[in-house]
Amino acid sequence: MNKVYFLKTCSTCIRILKSLNLPKDFILQDIKEEEITVKQLEELHQLSGSYEALFSKRAILYKEMGLKDQNLTEKDFKHYILKHYTFLSRPVIVFGNQIFIGNSAKTVEAAKKVING
């Protein structure tokens, strides 16, 4: 499966998508309009190895809810990602059995190399 989980209202996600030059077989899922399902999140977990890797600690709600002061478990990370789209680190790019999480330059460059050859 080739898929990108992103927010169309996020300028960083849009900039990254444009730079990737994705093949037509990629599925784009705006996680605000089409919430991530338990099954999808579990598939991402299998590829990434942890829910924490998929969790955005930069989300405003993370600080507002006082989560940064708590000792969160994998179960907690999964719960919060499913509860609100802002907790998923974005974009999440799945290409075959590889996953690229977040918007760091290193991650985006690695995705470009794999996707575009």
Secondary structure, DSSP 8 states (H G I E B T S, - for coil): -EEEEE-TT-HHHHHHHHHH---TT-EEEETTTS---HHHHHHHHHHHS-SGGGB-TT-HHHHHTTGGGS---HHHHHHHHHH-GGGB-S-EEEETTEEEES--HHHHHHHHHHHH-
